[in-house]
Each structure stands twice: as structure tokens, then as C-alpha cells.
Amino acid sequence: DPQADGATIQKTNQVAISKGTSDIGQCLEIVRKARSMGLTIPVVLMGYYNPLMQYGIESLCADSAEAGVDGFIVVDLPPEEAMELATACEKYKLSNVPLIAPTSSNDRIKLLANTASTFLYCVSVAGVTGARDALPDDLEEFVARVRAQTDLPLAVGFGISNPQMVQGVANVSDGVVVGSAILHAVEACGDEASTEEKASAVREKIAHLCTGLKQSSDAKNQAT
């Protein structure tokens, strides 16, 4: 039950299952293969706790580290129930990235920040994933509350779908998380599209979303 996800990612889950994706082991094999082909950037697996628990937390972390995974974002796992995963992540040098909601109190933010080792995922809106038209008015205030509790980098996600929103998030955070908008680009290719065509669509979408960032960078370089 993808309780934090909107229609786009729910549909993606259904498509993945219909195409034969049935367990975490297959996902680890994808990471392992990507590493063997030269992938060097960090890979963080994001999902819900039940499949992880069924796999076995100790085995999951051991196998993930061996495959080249760098950490986990577990959407529905509160810190009070995350000790087993946190301990295993520390043992195998994996990141356990907490989510912080705009409804989180300052005390709650501090608790979550203390469980993180690499970065925190700030959820931009109270609700589910899915592309939206504009950033919430209180995003800057929310991110400032989180910054007051930690020196770790902050990534912001949920609902980011256009270059203006990407630029707005980049102005107040260290990372921008985009999911549904990219999946829409893949879906628009159609079922008959090749892997190369879908990959090209993703590259084009990301380049479009980053348009404002490039312009800002160019302007900064010219100024200096």
C-alpha cells in the first residue's frame, strides 16, 4: 500500500509488477549490474518497510552493501521503530535517510536529524507525491526550521514538476527530488518505445527542469 504516493507512482508500481518485478533481490541485481558497467554515483533505495522487513534487515543491508547500494529512504518507518535498520545500516556503512514533513515539530525535526548521517529528505507538502503547479508558500520557513537543527545537506521533494519550482527549491536547499514528472516523461514515450528512447526522454526532461539552474550558474560565472 503506497500510502505516501499519488497516482503516477502507484501506476508505476503496478507496471513494474506486471513486467515481472517481484522482489528486492531483482532491484539489487540491477544496482550490481549498473556498478559493473561503471556507475559511480550514490544509489539510495526508496520505498516502504514491509518488503524490507520480509527480506530480513540484516540480510538486506549485507546484500545491499555488496551490490553497491549506498542507503535507504523508508517512507513509513518512524525513528522509534527504526533501531534494527539503523543498527544494520551503521554496521554495513549505509545511509538511513529520514523524511521530515512540514507538520513536524521542532523537537521532532531534531530527533530525526540526529538519526541521519548524510542528508535529510524534506517533504515539501503534507500529502502524497505527484506533480503540482507551484511550491507551497511556507517552504522557505519550513526548510529554515530544519536548517536550525542540523548542518547536514537538505533535499526537498514531492510535487516538483517545472523549472521554476526546481529553481525555487534550489534557492533554499541542497538538493531537488523529482519523481512523478520524470515518470510522466517515460510514460509519454508509449509502451513500444525502446529503452534508449525512454532514457533520452528522461535526459531531456531533466535538462528542461534544470534550465533555470543553468541560467543562474551562467549568470554567476559571468559576474565573477
N, C-alpha and C positions, 0 to 999 in steps of 0.2 A: 504494500500500500504506500505509494509515493506521496506521503501526506504534505510535503513541502513543495511539490512540483505541480505546475499548471499543465494545461492540455498538451502543449508541444512536447515536453519531456516525457509525459505519460505515454504519448503516442510512440515516441522513440523507444521507450522500454518495450512496448508491445511489438514493434517491428523487430527489435533485436531478438526477442524471444521467438518470434515466428521464423526467424532466419537461423535458429539453432543455438543461440547463446543461452546457456543453461546454468553455468556455474562460474565461480570466481577463478577457478583454475584456467579457464579459457582466456580470461582477461589477463591473468599473469603471463600466459604464454605469448599474448600479443606484445606485452611490455618486453619480455625476454627477447623476442624476435626483433623488435624495434631497436633494442640496445645492440644486438648483434649486427645490425645494419648501420650503426653509427650514431644513434640518437644519444645526445649528451645532456639535454635539458632535464630538469627535475620532472618527475611524473607523480602526481598525487591522485589517488583513487578516491572518488566521492560517491557516497551512497548512504544506505540505511543499515542499521546494526544487525538486523535479523540474519541476512546472508553471511555476514562476517562471523556471527556467533555460531551459526551452523557449521561453518568451515572449521572453526576452532581457532581461538585468538592466538595461542602460541604458534600453532602451525601456520596460520595466516601471516603473521609477522615474519617468521623464519622464511617462508616461501617467497613472500613479497620482497624481502631484502635480497634474496638470492636472484630473483628475477630482474631486479633493478628498479623497483618501486621506491619512492622516497618518503611516502607518508599517506595519511588518510584524512579526509574530511567526512565525519559521520554525522549526518544531519540530525538524527533523532536520539543522540546519546548525550544526556546531561552529565556534567562532571562528577556528580555524586555517584553515578553508576559506571564510570569510565575507568576505574582503577586498574582493572585487568588489562584493558587495551593500552592505557598509559604506561603501565609497567613493561609490557611486551614491546611497545614502541621504543622505550628507552633502552631496553636490552639489545634490540637489533638496530639501534641508531636510525629510527624512523620518526618522522614528524607526525604529531597528532594535532591537527589544526581545529580549534574551536570556532563555532559560529556565535556571533553576537548580534542580537536583534535590537532594533531601535527602542523596543519596550523594556530592555534590560536596565535594571537599576545600576547605579554606580558601583555598589558593593558587588553586584553580580558580575559586572564587567571586570572588576579587579580579580575576582575569583577565577574567571575564565582566562584572563590574561596570564595569571600565574601558572596555568596548566600548559601554556603554549611555549614552544621553543624556537619557532622560525617565523611565523606570521599569523595574523588573525583574519578571519573572514567576517566582514561586517555586512549584514543583510540590510539592504537599503530601505526595504519596506516591510511592514508587518503583513504577511500574506504569502502567496505561492509564487513560484517562478513564472516567467512569461514576459514577453516584450511589452513595454509600456511606452508612452509618448514623452514623458518628462520625468525628471528627478523629483523626489519629494522636497518640499520647501525646507524641511528641517535636517537635511542630510549633513550639511556642514556642522551644525550644532552637535549632531549625533557622533560624527567622526571625532570632533574635538573632545567630547566626553570620553571616548575610547583612548585617544592620544594622552589624555591626562593620567591614564592608568598604566601605560606601557610605552616602552621605546621600540617595540617590535614593529616591523612593517605592517601596514593595514591594506587589505584588498577589499574592494566593495563590489557586490554583485546583487542579482535579482532585478530583472526588468530593464537592463541597459540595452538599447536597440539602435541608436543612431550616433553619428559623430559628435553632435552637440552634447549628448549625455556622457559619452566617453570622455570628452574634454572636461566636462563638469566634475566627473568623478576624479580624473587625473589631477585636477586642481587641489583636491583635498585629501587624496590618498596616495598610496604607493603602488597600487595595482588595480586593474579593472577586470572583472569577471563577466564574460558574455557566454551564454549557453543557447537560449531559445532562438536568438536572432541568427546564430550560425546554423542551427539545425533547420531553420526555415530555408536558408540558402541551399542546404543539401537536398531538402525535400523538393524544392523548386526545380531541381535537375531532372526529376522524374525517375521512375523505377528502372528504366532501361539505361540510364546513364552509367558510364564506366567509373571505376574508382578514380581514374585520373581526372575525369570531368568533375566529379564531386570535390576532389581535392583542390582543383582550380577554382571552383565556386567558393570554397572556404577561404582560399588565399585572397580572392577578390573582395569578399565580404570583410575580412579583417583589414585589408588595405583601405577600404572605404570607411570603416569605423575609425581608423587611426588618422584619417585625413587632417583633422584638427590638431592632433598631436604633432604631426609632421610640420604643419604650418607654424605652430608655436615654436618648435625646435629650430626651424629655419630662421624665424624672426630673431630668436635669442642668439643664434650663431652670427647673424648679421650685426646685431647690436654689440657683440663682443669682438 
